[in-house]
Amino acid sequence: MFDKKSNIAAQEAFGEAVNTGNVEAFDQLVAADSVDHDPAPGQQPGPEGYKAFFNEMRTAFPDMHLDVDTMVADDDKVAFAYTLSGTHQGAFQGHDATGKSIKVRGMQISRFTDGKMTERWGSSDELGILTQLGLA
């Protein structure tokens, strides 16, 4: 079933889970067999992969916040550009906390079926993060 409004609502709920750290919400928002076409190194598929990734990010950047800059949707996909910000207060990719703040942009496209994410494509400015932290 394709429902543009429920897909946007699911994407917005995913963003809220990222911003609040309520990663358990991914169980209701991400299909068990969801495929991430641009996973983080070692990221598992499905909700568990997103839980682990965002727990790691929130450990490194406890004040992490994702702001959606623009969003478009069709019947089964939602695409958006975002700004990610936070302060490096924990280990990140093997580097100790620097106390420095980051602000980077990224883009994502998600496919939904019955209100759950089934596929994701995305890109974040990882080099920008490392550069702003003085690690690149």
WOPEMO-V291433 format. One record per pair of residues at least 24 apart in sequence whose ideal C-beta (glycine too) atoms are under 8 Angstrom apart, sorted by sequence separation. I is the first residue (numbers start at 1). J is the second residue. D is the distance in whole Angstrom. If there is no record, write none. Layout:
I,J,D  I,J,D
This chain:
26,50,5  62,86,8  63,87,5  81,105,7  82,106,5  104,128,4  26,51,6  61,86,3  62,87,8  81,106,7  82,107,7  104,129,6  60,86,8  61,87,6  63,89,8  81,107,5  82,108,7  102,128,7  23,50,7  24,51,7  61,88,6  62,89,5  80,107,7  102,129,5  23,51,4  26,54,8  60,88,6  61,89,7  62,90,7  79,107,7  80,108,6  104,132,7  57,86,8  60,89,7  61,90,8  79,108,7  103,132,7  60,90,5  79,109,4  102,132,5  23,54,5  59,90,4  60,91,6  61,92,7  78,109,7  79,110,8  101,132,7  102,133,7  23,55,6  59,91,7  60,92,4  77,109,6  78,110,5  100,132,6  21,54,7  77,110,7  100,133,5  77,111,5  78,112,7  100,134,7  76,111,6  77,112,7  98,133,5  18,54,6  69,105,8  76,112,6  98,134,6  17,54,8  21,58,5  60,97,8  76,113,7  92,129,8  93,130,8  98,135,8  95,133,7  84,124,7  95,135,5  61,102,7  92,133,7  93,135,8  19,64,8  88,133,5  18,64,8  19,65,6  19,66,6  18,66,5  15,66,6  15,68,6  12,68,8  11,71,7  11,73,8  8,71,7  8,73,5  7,73,6  11,78,4  15,82,8  7,75,8  4,73,5  7,76,7  11,80,7  4,74,7  7,77,8  8,78,6  4,75,6  7,78,5  3,75,8  2,75,4  2,76,5  31,113,7  34,116,7  37,119,7  38,120,7  34,117,5  35,118,7  36,119,8  37,120,7  38,121,6  34,118,5  35,119,5  36,120,5  37,121,5  38,122,5  31,116,4  33,118,7  34,119,7  35,120,7  38,123,6  30,116,6  31,117,6  34,120,7  36,122,8  29,116,6  30,117,5  31,118,5  28,116,8  29,117,6  14,110,8  11,110,6  11,112,8  10,112,6  7,110,8  14,117,7  7,112,4  10,115,5  6,112,8  9,115,8  10,116,7  11,117,8  10,117,7  7,115,7  6,115,4  1,113,7  3,115,7  1,114,5
